[in-house]
Amino acid sequence: MSETVKGPASYFPSIEKTYGRPIADWQKIVRDGYPAKHMELVAILKDQHQMGHGHANAVVAYTLAQDGLK
């Protein structure tokens, strides 16, 4: 039996379907924006890539946590 994905990663299937790119692509965009702050990175995804706020926030939060920057 597989575990239910929780937290920011639970948005990933919807993000990939909605925006047509794998999460790794979005994480690269976030990482390319370092050392910007959380909300500045969210703004990059929203303003430059037309990503919704919730999806952008999920990608940024997950990436920062993965990189130990949260």
PyMOL Python script that loads the backbone (N, CA, C, O; Angstrom):
from pymol import cmd

cmd.read_pdbstr("""\
ATOM      1  N   MET A   1       0.836  -1.179   0.000  1.00  0.00           N
ATOM      2  CA  MET A   1       0.000   0.000   0.000  1.00  0.00           C
ATOM      3  C   MET A   1       0.886   1.250   0.000  1.00  0.00           C
ATOM      4  O   MET A   1       1.791   1.369   0.825  1.00  0.00           O
ATOM      5  N   SER A   2       0.628   2.171  -0.915  1.00  0.00           N
ATOM      6  CA  SER A   2       1.466   3.365  -1.011  1.00  0.00           C
ATOM      7  C   SER A   2       0.935   4.458  -0.084  1.00  0.00           C
ATOM      8  O   SER A   2      -0.263   4.538   0.188  1.00  0.00           O
ATOM      9  N   GLU A   3       1.852   5.292   0.391  1.00  0.00           N
ATOM     10  CA  GLU A   3       1.479   6.386   1.269  1.00  0.00           C
ATOM     11  C   GLU A   3       0.929   7.543   0.452  1.00  0.00           C
ATOM     12  O   GLU A   3       1.340   7.760  -0.688  1.00  0.00           O
ATOM     13  N   THR A   4       0.008   8.275   1.034  1.00  0.00           N
ATOM     14  CA  THR A   4      -0.531   9.459   0.393  1.00  0.00           C
ATOM     15  C   THR A   4       0.509  10.571   0.477  1.00  0.00           C
ATOM     16  O   THR A   4       1.076  10.819   1.541  1.00  0.00           O
ATOM     17  N   VAL A   5       0.755  11.233  -0.640  1.00  0.00           N
ATOM     18  CA  VAL A   5       1.703  12.346  -0.667  1.00  0.00           C
ATOM     19  C   VAL A   5       1.037  13.542   0.003  1.00  0.00           C
ATOM     20  O   VAL A   5      -0.102  13.890  -0.307  1.00  0.00           O
ATOM     21  N   LYS A   6       1.766  14.165   0.926  1.00  0.00           N
ATOM     22  CA  LYS A   6       1.246  15.319   1.652  1.00  0.00           C
ATOM     23  C   LYS A   6       2.163  16.512   1.444  1.00  0.00           C
ATOM     24  O   LYS A   6       3.273  16.381   0.930  1.00  0.00           O
ATOM     25  N   GLY A   7       1.683  17.666   1.848  1.00  0.00           N
ATOM     26  CA  GLY A   7       2.482  18.879   1.763  1.00  0.00           C
ATOM     27  C   GLY A   7       2.600  19.389   0.338  1.00  0.00           C
ATOM     28  O   GLY A   7       1.788  19.042  -0.519  1.00  0.00           O
ATOM     29  N   PRO A   8       3.611  20.212   0.081  1.00  0.00           N
ATOM     30  CA  PRO A   8       3.761  20.831  -1.235  1.00  0.00           C
ATOM     31  C   PRO A   8       3.809  19.823  -2.387  1.00  0.00           C
ATOM     32  O   PRO A   8       3.295  20.103  -3.470  1.00  0.00           O
ATOM     33  N   ALA A   9       4.412  18.670  -2.170  1.00  0.00           N
ATOM     34  CA  ALA A   9       4.533  17.683  -3.251  1.00  0.00           C
ATOM     35  C   ALA A   9       3.182  17.160  -3.714  1.00  0.00           C
ATOM     36  O   ALA A   9       3.075  16.620  -4.815  1.00  0.00           O
ATOM     37  N   SER A  10       2.156  17.310  -2.899  1.00  0.00           N
ATOM     38  CA  SER A  10       0.829  16.841  -3.309  1.00  0.00           C
ATOM     39  C   SER A  10       0.298  17.641  -4.499  1.00  0.00           C
ATOM     40  O   SER A  10      -0.601  17.176  -5.201  1.00  0.00           O
ATOM     41  N   TYR A  11       0.833  18.815  -4.729  1.00  0.00           N
ATOM     42  CA  TYR A  11       0.432  19.649  -5.860  1.00  0.00           C
ATOM     43  C   TYR A  11       1.128  19.262  -7.173  1.00  0.00           C
ATOM     44  O   TYR A  11       0.686  19.665  -8.249  1.00  0.00           O
ATOM     45  N   PHE A  12       2.201  18.492  -7.085  1.00  0.00           N
ATOM     46  CA  PHE A  12       3.047  18.260  -8.248  1.00  0.00           C
ATOM     47  C   PHE A  12       2.326  17.656  -9.450  1.00  0.00           C
ATOM     48  O   PHE A  12       2.546  18.137 -10.561  1.00  0.00           O
ATOM     49  N   PRO A  13       1.478  16.632  -9.303  1.00  0.00           N
ATOM     50  CA  PRO A  13       0.791  16.110 -10.492  1.00  0.00           C
ATOM     51  C   PRO A  13      -0.056  17.179 -11.187  1.00  0.00           C
ATOM     52  O   PRO A  13      -0.088  17.244 -12.416  1.00  0.00           O
ATOM     53  N   SER A  14      -0.730  18.002 -10.416  1.00  0.00           N
ATOM     54  CA  SER A  14      -1.550  19.067 -10.981  1.00  0.00           C
ATOM     55  C   SER A  14      -0.689  20.126 -11.667  1.00  0.00           C
ATOM     56  O   SER A  14      -1.049  20.628 -12.732  1.00  0.00           O
ATOM     57  N   ILE A  15       0.438  20.460 -11.061  1.00  0.00           N
ATOM     58  CA  ILE A  15       1.348  21.455 -11.647  1.00  0.00           C
ATOM     59  C   ILE A  15       1.869  20.957 -12.993  1.00  0.00           C
ATOM     60  O   ILE A  15       1.863  21.694 -13.979  1.00  0.00           O
ATOM     61  N   GLU A  16       2.315  19.714 -13.029  1.00  0.00           N
ATOM     62  CA  GLU A  16       2.840  19.163 -14.285  1.00  0.00           C
ATOM     63  C   GLU A  16       1.764  19.119 -15.358  1.00  0.00           C
ATOM     64  O   GLU A  16       2.037  19.426 -16.519  1.00  0.00           O
ATOM     65  N   LYS A  17       0.560  18.745 -14.992  1.00  0.00           N
ATOM     66  CA  LYS A  17      -0.533  18.674 -15.960  1.00  0.00           C
ATOM     67  C   LYS A  17      -0.948  20.064 -16.448  1.00  0.00           C
ATOM     68  O   LYS A  17      -1.161  20.276 -17.642  1.00  0.00           O
ATOM     69  N   THR A  18      -1.059  20.998 -15.515  1.00  0.00           N
ATOM     70  CA  THR A  18      -1.527  22.345 -15.847  1.00  0.00           C
ATOM     71  C   THR A  18      -0.531  23.122 -16.694  1.00  0.00           C
ATOM     72  O   THR A  18      -0.920  23.808 -17.639  1.00  0.00           O
ATOM     73  N   TYR A  19       0.755  23.019 -16.361  1.00  0.00           N
ATOM     74  CA  TYR A  19       1.757  23.865 -17.008  1.00  0.00           C
ATOM     75  C   TYR A  19       2.635  23.117 -18.009  1.00  0.00           C
ATOM     76  O   TYR A  19       3.465  23.730 -18.680  1.00  0.00           O
ATOM     77  N   GLY A  20       2.459  21.797 -18.115  1.00  0.00           N
ATOM     78  CA  GLY A  20       3.112  21.019 -19.160  1.00  0.00           C
ATOM     79  C   GLY A  20       4.615  20.846 -19.041  1.00  0.00           C
ATOM     80  O   GLY A  20       5.292  20.558 -20.028  1.00  0.00           O
ATOM     81  N   ARG A  21       5.135  21.020 -17.844  1.00  0.00           N
ATOM     82  CA  ARG A  21       6.577  20.849 -17.627  1.00  0.00           C
ATOM     83  C   ARG A  21       6.780  20.034 -16.366  1.00  0.00           C
ATOM     84  O   ARG A  21       5.973  20.116 -15.440  1.00  0.00           O
ATOM     85  N   PRO A  22       7.855  19.240 -16.314  1.00  0.00           N
ATOM     86  CA  PRO A  22       8.121  18.471 -15.097  1.00  0.00           C
ATOM     87  C   PRO A  22       8.559  19.375 -13.946  1.00  0.00           C
ATOM     88  O   PRO A  22       9.067  20.476 -14.160  1.00  0.00           O
ATOM     89  N   ILE A  23       8.355  18.894 -12.737  1.00  0.00           N
ATOM     90  CA  ILE A  23       8.716  19.654 -11.540  1.00  0.00           C
ATOM     91  C   ILE A  23      10.196  20.028 -11.555  1.00  0.00           C
ATOM     92  O   ILE A  23      10.560  21.108 -11.092  1.00  0.00           O
ATOM     93  N   ALA A  24      11.045  19.162 -12.076  1.00  0.00           N
ATOM     94  CA  ALA A  24      12.483  19.462 -12.133  1.00  0.00           C
ATOM     95  C   ALA A  24      12.745  20.762 -12.897  1.00  0.00           C
ATOM     96  O   ALA A  24      13.650  21.515 -12.536  1.00  0.00           O
ATOM     97  N   ASP A  25      11.969  21.034 -13.945  1.00  0.00           N
ATOM     98  CA  ASP A  25      12.134  22.288 -14.694  1.00  0.00           C
ATOM     99  C   ASP A  25      11.805  23.492 -13.808  1.00  0.00           C
ATOM    100  O   ASP A  25      12.518  24.495 -13.809  1.00  0.00           O
ATOM    101  N   TRP A  26      10.710  23.369 -13.055  1.00  0.00           N
ATOM    102  CA  TRP A  26      10.298  24.473 -12.184  1.00  0.00           C
ATOM    103  C   TRP A  26      11.296  24.667 -11.055  1.00  0.00           C
ATOM    104  O   TRP A  26      11.572  25.797 -10.652  1.00  0.00           O
ATOM    105  N   GLN A  27      11.842  23.562 -10.540  1.00  0.00           N
ATOM    106  CA  GLN A  27      12.847  23.685  -9.491  1.00  0.00           C
ATOM    107  C   GLN A  27      14.108  24.358 -10.006  1.00  0.00           C
ATOM    108  O   GLN A  27      14.751  25.105  -9.268  1.00  0.00           O
ATOM    109  N   LYS A  28      14.469  24.114 -11.235  1.00  0.00           N
ATOM    110  CA  LYS A  28      15.644  24.778 -11.818  1.00  0.00           C
ATOM    111  C   LYS A  28      15.423  26.287 -11.889  1.00  0.00           C
ATOM    112  O   LYS A  28      16.329  27.070 -11.602  1.00  0.00           O
ATOM    113  N   ILE A  29      14.213  26.685 -12.273  1.00  0.00           N
ATOM    114  CA  ILE A  29      13.901  28.115 -12.329  1.00  0.00           C
ATOM    115  C   ILE A  29      14.024  28.729 -10.943  1.00  0.00           C
ATOM    116  O   ILE A  29      14.579  29.818 -10.791  1.00  0.00           O
ATOM    117  N   VAL A  30      13.512  28.042  -9.937  1.00  0.00           N
ATOM    118  CA  VAL A  30      13.619  28.531  -8.557  1.00  0.00           C
ATOM    119  C   VAL A  30      15.084  28.640  -8.154  1.00  0.00           C
ATOM    120  O   VAL A  30      15.514  29.666  -7.627  1.00  0.00           O
ATOM    121  N   ARG A  31      15.840  27.594  -8.400  1.00  0.00           N
ATOM    122  CA  ARG A  31      17.260  27.597  -8.007  1.00  0.00           C
ATOM    123  C   ARG A  31      18.053  28.661  -8.758  1.00  0.00           C
ATOM    124  O   ARG A  31      18.988  29.241  -8.206  1.00  0.00           O
ATOM    125  N   ASP A  32      17.688  28.922 -10.007  1.00  0.00           N
ATOM    126  CA  ASP A  32      18.360  29.972 -10.767  1.00  0.00           C
ATOM    127  C   ASP A  32      18.081  31.352 -10.164  1.00  0.00           C
ATOM    128  O   ASP A  32      18.827  32.301 -10.407  1.00  0.00           O
ATOM    129  N   GLY A  33      17.009  31.460  -9.382  1.00  0.00           N
ATOM    130  CA  GLY A  33      16.648  32.722  -8.742  1.00  0.00           C
ATOM    131  C   GLY A  33      17.306  32.957  -7.401  1.00  0.00           C
ATOM    132  O   GLY A  33      17.161  34.033  -6.821  1.00  0.00           O
ATOM    133  N   TYR A  34      18.036  31.959  -6.892  1.00  0.00           N
ATOM    134  CA  TYR A  34      18.736  32.138  -5.618  1.00  0.00           C
ATOM    135  C   TYR A  34      19.727  33.273  -5.749  1.00  0.00           C
ATOM    136  O   TYR A  34      20.314  33.430  -6.820  1.00  0.00           O
ATOM    137  N   PRO A  35      19.941  34.053  -4.745  1.00  0.00           N
ATOM    138  CA  PRO A  35      19.542  33.923  -3.351  1.00  0.00           C
ATOM    139  C   PRO A  35      18.266  34.691  -3.003  1.00  0.00           C
ATOM    140  O   PRO A  35      18.120  35.122  -1.860  1.00  0.00           O
ATOM    141  N   ALA A  36      17.365  34.872  -3.920  1.00  0.00           N
ATOM    142  CA  ALA A  36      16.126  35.589  -3.647  1.00  0.00           C
ATOM    143  C   ALA A  36      15.362  34.933  -2.502  1.00  0.00           C
ATOM    144  O   ALA A  36      15.547  33.751  -2.211  1.00  0.00           O
ATOM    145  N   LYS A  37      14.506  35.712  -1.861  1.00  0.00           N
ATOM    146  CA  LYS A  37      13.691  35.222  -0.756  1.00  0.00           C
ATOM    147  C   LYS A  37      12.478  34.458  -1.297  1.00  0.00           C
ATOM    148  O   LYS A  37      12.154  34.520  -2.483  1.00  0.00           O
ATOM    149  N   HIS A  38      11.828  33.744  -0.392  1.00  0.00           N
ATOM    150  CA  HIS A  38      10.697  32.884  -0.751  1.00  0.00           C
ATOM    151  C   HIS A  38       9.683  33.594  -1.651  1.00  0.00           C
ATOM    152  O   HIS A  38       9.390  33.124  -2.750  1.00  0.00           O
ATOM    153  N   MET A  39       9.158  34.709  -1.191  1.00  0.00           N
ATOM    154  CA  MET A  39       8.096  35.384  -1.955  1.00  0.00           C
ATOM    155  C   MET A  39       8.619  35.993  -3.255  1.00  0.00           C
ATOM    156  O   MET A  39       7.858  36.148  -4.210  1.00  0.00           O
ATOM    157  N   GLU A  40       9.881  36.333  -3.304  1.00  0.00           N
ATOM    158  CA  GLU A  40      10.469  36.810  -4.563  1.00  0.00           C
ATOM    159  C   GLU A  40      10.520  35.676  -5.578  1.00  0.00           C
ATOM    160  O   GLU A  40      10.297  35.896  -6.768  1.00  0.00           O
ATOM    161  N   LEU A  41      10.811  34.467  -5.116  1.00  0.00           N
ATOM    162  CA  LEU A  41      10.842  33.298  -6.002  1.00  0.00           C
ATOM    163  C   LEU A  41       9.433  32.942  -6.468  1.00  0.00           C
ATOM    164  O   LEU A  41       9.232  32.560  -7.621  1.00  0.00           O
ATOM    165  N   VAL A  42       8.464  33.067  -5.571  1.00  0.00           N
ATOM    166  CA  VAL A  42       7.064  32.839  -5.950  1.00  0.00           C
ATOM    167  C   VAL A  42       6.678  33.838  -7.043  1.00  0.00           C
ATOM    168  O   VAL A  42       6.029  33.471  -8.022  1.00  0.00           O
ATOM    169  N   ALA A  43       7.075  35.088  -6.874  1.00  0.00           N
ATOM    170  CA  ALA A  43       6.747  36.125  -7.857  1.00  0.00           C
ATOM    171  C   ALA A  43       7.347  35.821  -9.224  1.00  0.00           C
ATOM    172  O   ALA A  43       6.723  36.099 -10.247  1.00  0.00           O
ATOM    173  N   ILE A  44       8.544  35.257  -9.253  1.00  0.00           N
ATOM    174  CA  ILE A  44       9.161  34.888 -10.536  1.00  0.00           C
ATOM    175  C   ILE A  44       8.286  33.878 -11.261  1.00  0.00           C
ATOM    176  O   ILE A  44       8.017  34.031 -12.453  1.00  0.00           O
ATOM    177  N   LEU A  45       7.841  32.849 -10.553  1.00  0.00           N
ATOM    178  CA  LEU A  45       6.999  31.827 -11.187  1.00  0.00           C
ATOM    179  C   LEU A  45       5.660  32.407 -11.629  1.00  0.00           C
ATOM    180  O   LEU A  45       5.143  32.052 -12.688  1.00  0.00           O
ATOM    181  N   LYS A  46       5.104  33.293 -10.819  1.00  0.00           N
ATOM    182  CA  LYS A  46       3.805  33.893 -11.156  1.00  0.00           C
ATOM    183  C   LYS A  46       3.932  34.886 -12.313  1.00  0.00           C
ATOM    184  O   LYS A  46       3.170  34.820 -13.278  1.00  0.00           O
ATOM    185  N   ASP A  47       4.881  35.790 -12.214  1.00  0.00           N
ATOM    186  CA  ASP A  47       4.989  36.889 -13.177  1.00  0.00           C
ATOM    187  C   ASP A  47       5.603  36.466 -14.510  1.00  0.00           C
ATOM    188  O   ASP A  47       5.150  36.898 -15.570  1.00  0.00           O
ATOM    189  N   GLN A  48       6.616  35.634 -14.458  1.00  0.00           N
ATOM    190  CA  GLN A  48       7.322  35.265 -15.684  1.00  0.00           C
ATOM    191  C   GLN A  48       6.791  33.993 -16.331  1.00  0.00           C
ATOM    192  O   GLN A  48       7.052  33.739 -17.507  1.00  0.00           O
ATOM    193  N   HIS A  49       6.038  33.180 -15.562  1.00  0.00           N
ATOM    194  CA  HIS A  49       5.589  31.886 -16.080  1.00  0.00           C
ATOM    195  C   HIS A  49       4.097  31.655 -15.904  1.00  0.00           C
ATOM    196  O   HIS A  49       3.597  30.567 -16.189  1.00  0.00           O
ATOM    197  N   GLN A  50       3.377  32.684 -15.431  1.00  0.00           N
ATOM    198  CA  GLN A  50       1.930  32.654 -15.272  1.00  0.00           C
ATOM    199  C   GLN A  50       1.436  31.486 -14.407  1.00  0.00           C
ATOM    200  O   GLN A  50       0.353  30.948 -14.641  1.00  0.00           O
ATOM    201  N   MET A  51       2.224  31.105 -13.425  1.00  0.00           N
ATOM    202  CA  MET A  51       1.840  30.032 -12.511  1.00  0.00           C
ATOM    203  C   MET A  51       0.961  30.630 -11.415  1.00  0.00           C
ATOM    204  O   MET A  51       1.210  31.744 -10.956  1.00  0.00           O
ATOM    205  N   GLY A  52      -0.056  29.899 -10.999  1.00  0.00           N
ATOM    206  CA  GLY A  52      -0.911  30.343  -9.914  1.00  0.00           C
ATOM    207  C   GLY A  52      -0.146  30.410  -8.603  1.00  0.00           C
ATOM    208  O   GLY A  52       0.876  29.745  -8.435  1.00  0.00           O
ATOM    209  N   HIS A  53      -0.648  31.218  -7.674  1.00  0.00           N
ATOM    210  CA  HIS A  53       0.054  31.446  -6.415  1.00  0.00           C
ATOM    211  C   HIS A  53       0.269  30.158  -5.620  1.00  0.00           C
ATOM    212  O   HIS A  53       1.377  29.906  -5.147  1.00  0.00           O
ATOM    213  N   GLY A  54      -0.759  29.353  -5.468  1.00  0.00           N
ATOM    214  CA  GLY A  54      -0.632  28.122  -4.683  1.00  0.00           C
ATOM    215  C   GLY A  54       0.387  27.166  -5.264  1.00  0.00           C
ATOM    216  O   GLY A  54       1.186  26.573  -4.540  1.00  0.00           O
ATOM    217  N   HIS A  55       0.350  27.020  -6.577  1.00  0.00           N
ATOM    218  CA  HIS A  55       1.318  26.131  -7.236  1.00  0.00           C
ATOM    219  C   HIS A  55       2.734  26.677  -7.100  1.00  0.00           C
ATOM    220  O   HIS A  55       3.667  25.932  -6.799  1.00  0.00           O
ATOM    221  N   ALA A  56       2.892  27.980  -7.322  1.00  0.00           N
ATOM    222  CA  ALA A  56       4.224  28.589  -7.207  1.00  0.00           C
ATOM    223  C   ALA A  56       4.757  28.452  -5.789  1.00  0.00           C
ATOM    224  O   ALA A  56       5.926  28.120  -5.589  1.00  0.00           O
ATOM    225  N   ASN A  57       3.913  28.704  -4.819  1.00  0.00           N
ATOM    226  CA  ASN A  57       4.324  28.596  -3.429  1.00  0.00           C
ATOM    227  C   ASN A  57       4.743  27.167  -3.087  1.00  0.00           C
ATOM    228  O   ASN A  57       5.717  26.966  -2.361  1.00  0.00           O
ATOM    229  N   ALA A  58       4.024  26.184  -3.598  1.00  0.00           N
ATOM    230  CA  ALA A  58       4.355  24.778  -3.339  1.00  0.00           C
ATOM    231  C   ALA A  58       5.724  24.418  -3.915  1.00  0.00           C
ATOM    232  O   ALA A  58       6.530  23.770  -3.246  1.00  0.00           O
ATOM    233  N   VAL A  59       5.986  24.836  -5.149  1.00  0.00           N
ATOM    234  CA  VAL A  59       7.274  24.531  -5.781  1.00  0.00           C
ATOM    235  C   VAL A  59       8.411  25.196  -5.006  1.00  0.00           C
ATOM    236  O   VAL A  59       9.436  24.569  -4.738  1.00  0.00           O
ATOM    237  N   VAL A  60       8.229  26.449  -4.654  1.00  0.00           N
ATOM    238  CA  VAL A  60       9.274  27.175  -3.931  1.00  0.00           C
ATOM    239  C   VAL A  60       9.505  26.557  -2.554  1.00  0.00           C
ATOM    240  O   VAL A  60      10.651  26.319  -2.174  1.00  0.00           O
ATOM    241  N   ALA A  61       8.448  26.297  -1.808  1.00  0.00           N
ATOM    242  CA  ALA A  61       8.596  25.736  -0.467  1.00  0.00           C
ATOM    243  C   ALA A  61       9.296  24.382  -0.513  1.00  0.00           C
ATOM    244  O   ALA A  61      10.189  24.116   0.291  1.00  0.00           O
ATOM    245  N   TYR A  62       8.901  23.542  -1.434  1.00  0.00           N
ATOM    246  CA  TYR A  62       9.500  22.218  -1.554  1.00  0.00           C
ATOM    247  C   TYR A  62      10.974  22.319  -1.925  1.00  0.00           C
ATOM    248  O   TYR A  62      11.813  21.623  -1.354  1.00  0.00           O
ATOM    249  N   THR A  63      11.287  23.188  -2.886  1.00  0.00           N
ATOM    250  CA  THR A  63      12.665  23.332  -3.352  1.00  0.00           C
ATOM    251  C   THR A  63      13.562  23.895  -2.255  1.00  0.00           C
ATOM    252  O   THR A  63      14.669  23.402  -2.042  1.00  0.00           O
ATOM    253  N   LEU A  64      13.090  24.922  -1.561  1.00  0.00           N
ATOM    254  CA  LEU A  64      13.885  25.490  -0.470  1.00  0.00           C
ATOM    255  C   LEU A  64      14.127  24.458   0.624  1.00  0.00           C
ATOM    256  O   LEU A  64      15.236  24.360   1.150  1.00  0.00           O
ATOM    257  N   ALA A  65      13.099  23.688   0.970  1.00  0.00           N
ATOM    258  CA  ALA A  65      13.251  22.658   1.996  1.00  0.00           C
ATOM    259  C   ALA A  65      14.237  21.576   1.532  1.00  0.00           C
ATOM    260  O   ALA A  65      15.077  21.115   2.305  1.00  0.00           O
ATOM    261  N   GLN A  66      14.121  21.191   0.284  1.00  0.00           N
ATOM    262  CA  GLN A  66      15.011  20.160  -0.272  1.00  0.00           C
ATOM    263  C   GLN A  66      16.470  20.636  -0.234  1.00  0.00           C
ATOM    264  O   GLN A  66      17.384  19.843  -0.009  1.00  0.00           O
ATOM    265  N   ASP A  67      16.669  21.916  -0.454  1.00  0.00           N
ATOM    266  CA  ASP A  67      18.012  22.479  -0.478  1.00  0.00           C
ATOM    267  C   ASP A  67      18.490  22.955   0.893  1.00  0.00           C
ATOM    268  O   ASP A  67      19.578  23.520   1.009  1.00  0.00           O
ATOM    269  N   GLY A  68      17.688  22.731   1.922  1.00  0.00           N
ATOM    270  CA  GLY A  68      18.060  23.111   3.268  1.00  0.00           C
ATOM    271  C   GLY A  68      18.050  24.603   3.512  1.00  0.00           C
ATOM    272  O   GLY A  68      18.760  25.091   4.392  1.00  0.00           O
ATOM    273  N   LEU A  69      17.260  25.336   2.752  1.00  0.00           N
ATOM    274  CA  LEU A  69      17.218  26.792   2.857  1.00  0.00           C
ATOM    275  C   LEU A  69      15.968  27.308   3.533  1.00  0.00           C
ATOM    276  O   LEU A  69      15.768  28.519   3.631  1.00  0.00           O
ATOM    277  N   LYS A  70      15.134  26.415   3.995  1.00  0.00           N
ATOM    278  CA  LYS A  70      13.881  26.812   4.614  1.00  0.00           C
ATOM    279  C   LYS A  70      14.060  26.943   6.094  1.00  0.00           C
ATOM    280  O   LYS A  70      13.110  27.273   6.805  1.00  0.00           O
TER     281      LYS A  70
END
""", "prot")
cmd.dss("prot")
cmd.show_as("cartoon", "prot")
cmd.util.cbc("prot")
cmd.orient("prot")
